Amino acid sequence: MISDKQIEEYVNAAFTEEVIRRYEEQILQVMKKRQEKYPSDQNDSEWLNYSNYVCRRRCQRKFP
């Protein structure tokens, strides 16, 4: 049986993850638009590095 505390922890983790993902998506969109409008090696590198970070973070994320 799942306790109320376990349910609360799961719901809090799920909502927190959703908020983090939304911010990550917004940042990725801004970085992509910046790269498209002002192409440069630096913008490309920053976008790629952040995209890789987001992918790694999401792959490693586990709910309680």
N, C-alpha and C positions, 0 to 999 in steps of 0.2 A: 504494500500500500504506500502511496506517495503522501508525504506529510504536507501540510500547508506551507511550511517553511521551504521545502524543496520546490513546490509550485511557484512560490513567490520569487525564489532565486532564479528559476528558469525564465519566468516572465520578465524579470528585470534584465537578465542577460540578453534575452531576445530583443527587447526594446532598445537596449543600449547598442547592440549590434546593428540594428536597423538605422539608428541615428548616425552611427559612424559610417555606415555604407552610403547613406545619402550625402554626407559631407565629402566623402571620398569621390563619389560620382561627380559632384559639383566641381571639385578641384580638378579632376581629370578633364572635364569638359572645358574649363577655362584654359588649362594647359594645352589642350588640343587646338582650341581656337587660336591661341597665341602662336602656336607652331605653324598653323596654316596661314595666318595673316603675316607673321614675321618669321619666316623660316631661318633658322640658324642652327649650327651644331649644338650650341648651348641649350636652346629651347628644346631641340630634339632629345638631347641627352637627359634633361630634367624630366621631360614627359615620360621617356622610356624608364628611367630609374624609379619614378613614382609609380608608374604602372606595375613594374615588377614588385615593388614593395607591397602594393595593394594585393596583388595576386598571391604573394607569399603569405601575407597576413591572413587573408581569407582561407587559404588552404590549411593553415595551422589552427584556425579558430575552432574550438570545440565547446559545446554547451555543457554545463554541469550535469 
